[in-house]
Amino acid sequence: MTKSDNSPLPSADEHYWTVLPKYIAAIDSGVTLTRRIAGQPAESRRYWASVLFVRLCSAGISVLHLCPGSRANKNGTFWDFSALAPLIRSLVQTGLMLFYLGTEAVDEDESRARLLIMQLRDCTERLHFFQHAGASSEKIRGVEATADGIRAKLSSDQYFARLPARMRKSLRKGDTESILTQDQILDRMGILDQAGRAFLGFVSSHADVSPLAYYRTGEKNRGRGEENDIDKHYIATAVDMACDFVLRANADMGALFAEALAVKSQEVAAEVGNERFRHAFEFVKQGQGALLEEFTDDDGPEGPMLCSGCFHDVGLRLSAERIGQRDMSKCPNCGSQLGMKLNKIALAVLAKEFFVSGTIERGRYGGSPSVQFNRHQPTSIDVMPWLRPDLELIERTLGVCRA
């Protein structure tokens, strides 16, 4: 991301609230993708890609817990870049290994050699831990035998045999998890320029608690968790960098599992079943509430659709402010930059809380809502005149019906 010399740099506040919604959308897209590819049969490369992708999404969600104003930290007021740095570095390194082990297209021998080197590193780390943790000699010998077996497999790998002798000798020690260096993987991904790599080093310094991480603590409220422009700018830049890796991982995983995803879509479309049963099932669903998962089926990051300022009803607007996400972009409906933005899933949550949960009637043996919303029947309720425009706006945006 570059700017011309004449373009003013955004304020820390604007930078943060522009980056955060974009990152949330990328994480949401990744989580949706993990669900879509779950249970797919996978050979070695796809297996490790799946493992690392889940790990990347998990780290990505953890990042949100340290980002004030995110849905995971809605009322957060603690701004600590140094606490966030280890998670950002973990996400980036996971993204690198996901590409290196899973999504980069390489020949079978090279893919096998990469996997064996990773497994050998795993053995040496476990061996070091067991030796210093007082593990039994039997357990230690078992790990040593596994490492020796991996080295034997490496000796028969044609790609490994073509590597320089000095490199082969070093790799057989199990001191590294990859044949390529971090810069070499980044070069192959084409994802970070020189300035980006410098900032990644800056993040690592904070993750390692080097003097760079604490030398200026207190200056302009830095390093103490108080809101300040410097920490906010660092957090925004780090989250923006992480977002690039999440988006790349989403795209690569979609390509790696393209055939499986296409087959799954065809299977869903073909699940018509018995015609009489299908009609009966559709009739039953007309009176049932919609599952929120129905609104996360779309591919790609889900951007804002409405904002809290779009609603006239005060109660609905206040609920939207609580559920929505702060975002400096313009609302696609009303154009406001100040309203709390609502993507499709957030809008569905708002509709369910306000119209469904808000109409629960308690009976002698329990309770049930008087109103439901779904996509299976036309509108069948009347509302007060002042609420009708808001309700129709939600209907149009979500494509739902009120039962």
N, C-alpha and C positions, 0 to 999 in steps of 0.2 A: 504494500500500500504506500503510495508516494503522493506528495503534494508539490505543486509548483511553488517557486520561491515567493510569489505574490499572494499565495493563499494563506490566510491567518490560521494558525494552529488552533484546534478546538480546545476549549477549557477542559480541565480534568473532569469536571462534572459532566459535560457534554460527551466527552470521550467514553467515560464509564457507562453512562446510560444508553449510549449507542451500541457499544460492544456487548453488554450483558444480554440484551434480548436476542441478539444474533447467536450468541453462544448457547443460550437456553434452547433455541430452535434447533440448533445442530445436535445437541444432546438428545432432545426429544426424538429427532429423526433417527439417531443411532439406536436408541432404546426400542423404537418401533421395529427397526430392522432386525434387532436381535430376536424379537418375538417371531418375526416372519420366517427366519431361517432356523429357528429352534427345531430340533428333532430331525434335521436333514442328515442323511447318511454322508459321511465325509471321510475321504482318505487323509493321509498324514498332513498334507499341506493345508487343506481346508479345516482339519481339526484344530491345528495350532492357530490358524487365523481366527477361528471361532472363539477359542480360549482367550486369546489376546484382545479380541474385539470386546468381549464381555468385560475384561479387566479394564480396558480403556473407558468404556461407558461408566463403569463403577467409579473409577477415578474422577471422571468428568462430573458425576453427580456429587461426589465429595467436595469438589471445588465449589459448587454452588452453596454448600453449607458455610463457607467462609466468605461469601460475597454478600455484603449487606444489600438488602432490597430485592434479592432473588426470592423465588417462592419458597426455597428451603431455609431462608434466613430473612424472612419478610421484614421484621422489625429490628434487624441487626444494626448496631451502631459501632461495632468494633472493626477498625480498618487496619489489618496487620498483613502487610505484604510478605514479611519473612515467614509467617505461618503458612501462607498460601504457596510459597515457592516450592517446598518439597512435593506438594501435590501436582503442581504444574510440571515440574521436572519428571515426575513419575508418569504423568499422562503422555508427555512428549516421548520419553524413552519407550513406553509401551507402543506408541504409534510407530516408532522406528522399527521395533522388533516385529510388529504386525506386518509391516511392509517387507522386512527382510526375510522372515520365516514363512509368511503366508501369502501375500498378495502379489509380490513381484514375480513376473513370469520368467523363470529360469529353467534350464534343462534338469532332468531327473537327477543326474549325478551331483550337480551343484546344490540342488535342493536337499538331497540326502546328506551331503557333507555339512551344510549349514545346520541341519537338525542335529547331527551327531556332535558337532562342536558345542552346540547349546546344551545337549544332554551331558557331555563330558564336564562342562562347567558346573552343571547342577551337581554332578557326583563329587567334584573336588570341593565345592562349598559345603555339601553335606558331610563329607569326610572331615573337613576342618572343624565343623561344628561338633561332630561326634567325638573326635579326638580330644577336644578341649572341654566337652561337657561330661566326660566320664562315661561314655557309652560302652557297652559290652564289646569285647574283642570280636565276638561273632558278628555283631552288627557292622563293625568297622571292616572286617574281612569281606562281608557281603557287598559293601559299597566299593571296596577296592576291586573286587572281582567284576563288578558291573563296569567300572571305569576301564579295566583292562579289555573287557569285551568290546567296548565302544572304540578303543584305540585299534583293536584288530579290524573292526569294520571300516575304520578310516583308512587303514592300509590298503584295503581292496577297492576303495572308491577312486574312480578314474579322475574326477575333478580334483580331489585332494592330492593325488599323485602328481598333478601338473603344477602345483604350487611350488614356489621356491623352497629349497631344502631348509633354509633358516626359518622360514615362516612355518613350515610343517613341524619342525622341532619345537617351536614356541607354542603352536596350537595344541600339540599333544600333551602339554603340561596341564591344560585345562584352566589356564588363568584368565581366559576371556570367553565371552559367550558368542562372539561373532567373528567371522573371518574378515569382514569389512570394518573399517573404523566408522565412528559416528559421522564424520565429515563425508566419507565415501557414500554412506547410506543417504545422507541428506542430498548429496550431489545427484544420486540416482532418483531420488524422489522429486528433486527440483522444487523444494518447498520453502527453504529459508535462504535469503541472500546474506551477504557478509554482515550487515547491520543486525539482521535477525539472529544470526549465530552468536554475535557479540552479546545480544540481550539474553540469549539462552545461557551463555556463560555467566552473565550477571545473576540470573535466576539461580543457577547452581551455586554461586557464591553465597547467596542468602540461604539456600537449602543446607549448605555445609557449615553455616554459622562462621564464615570467615570474617576477619575484621571489617570487610566491606559491609557486612550485614548489621554491624552495631556501632561502627565508628562515629556516625553522626546522629545517634539516637538523641532525641530531645530537640534538635534543631527544627524549628518550624513545626513542632509537635510530631516529628517523625518517630516511628518505631515504638510508640507507646499505645497504639490502638485508637488514638484520637483521630477524628476525621481531619485530613489535611490533603492538600492538592498533590503533594509529591507521592505519598503512598497510594492515593487514589489513581493517579496516572500510571504508576508502576503496576498496580493490580489490573487496570484496564488493558494495558499493553500485554501483560502476561496472559490474560484471559483471551485476548484477541489472537495471540500466537497459538494458544491451545486450541482455539476454534478452528484454525487452519488445519491442524492435525486431525481433529474430529471430522471435519468435512471431507478431508482426503480419505480417511478410513471408511467413512460411509460410502463414498463413491467406489472405492476399491472393493469393499465387501459386496456391494451391489453387483459389481461386474463379476466377481469370483463366483457368486451364487446365482448368476443371472438365469441359468437354465432351471435351477430348482425353484426359483421364485416364479418363473413363468409357468412352470408345471403346476405349482400350488394355486396360482390364479385361475388356471384352466379347470382345476379340480373343483374350486369353489363355484365357478360358473356352471359346472356340469352337475352340481349336487341338487338336481331338481327332485329326484326321488319319485315316489308315487304321487300322481297328480291330485288324487282325492285327499291324501294326507297333507300335501303341501297347502292346499286351499284351507283346510281346517287349521293348520298351523298358523297361516297368515291371519286368519280370523281371530285366533287367540291372542296373537301379538298386538292386535289393534288396541287392546285394553291394557297392555303392559308398558312399563317404562323403558326408555331407551338405555342401553348400556353405554357408559362413557367411552368404552373401547371402540364403539362404532365411529367415533369422531377422530380416531387416530389411525385410520386405515390408509389415508392418503400418503403418497410417496413424497419425500422431500421435506425440508424444513417448513414448519407452519408459521407464517407471519401473522401479524395483528390483522384482525378483521373489523373490530369495533373498538371503542374506548368508553370509559365511564361517562364522558361528556356527551355521548350519543343519546343518552336516556333522559326522559323528562321526569319520570317518577323519582321522587327523592330517595325512597327506600331502595329502589333498584339501582340507582346511581351510587348510593353508599355501598351496597353489596358489590357492585362492579369495582369500586375503588379498592375494596378489601381483597378481592380475588385477582384483579388484574396485575399486570407487570408494568413497572415504570419503564418508559421507552421514549427516546427523544425523536423518533420518527413521527411523521404525520399520520394521523388516523386515516385509513383509506375511505372511511364513510363521511366523517365530518371535518377532517383536515386538522384537528387539534393536535398539538404537540404536548399539551399539558395533561390530558386525560390518561388514566391507567389503561394500558392496552390489553385487549382480550383476543387471544387466538381461538381456534375452533373448540379445543378441549376446555379452555377457561370459560368460554361462552356457554358451553354445555353444562359446566358445573354451576354457573350462575343461574341458568334456567331451572336446573334441578333443585337447587337450594331455595330459590325464590318462589317458584310456582308449584313445585311438587312438595318439598318438605314444608313449605309455608301453608299448605292446605290440608295437613294431616288432621283427621278427625279421630278423637279417642272414643272408643266404644267400651263396652263392658269387659270384653276379652282381648283388647288390644286396640290397634288403630291402623288407619290406612289413609293415603292421600286422596283428595277428591279430584285432583288433576294429575294427568300424566302427559308426557310428550314422547312422541316416537315418529317414525317415518311411514307408518302403515295405515293411517286413516286421516281424512280431512278434519278441519277444525269443527268442534262440536260444543264449545262453551262460549258464554258471553262474559265480557269484562267491562269494567267501568270505562267511560269514554277517554279519560286521561291516560289510561294504561294501554289502550288499544294500539297506538302507534309504536310503543316500545315492544309490545308483544309481536306485532307484525314484523318489526325489524329483526327480532330474534328468529322468527319463523323463516324469513327469507334467507337469512345468513346461514342458518344451520340446515335448512331444508327439512324441518320437522313439522309435525302436526300436533295439535292439542286435543287430547281425548277427554 
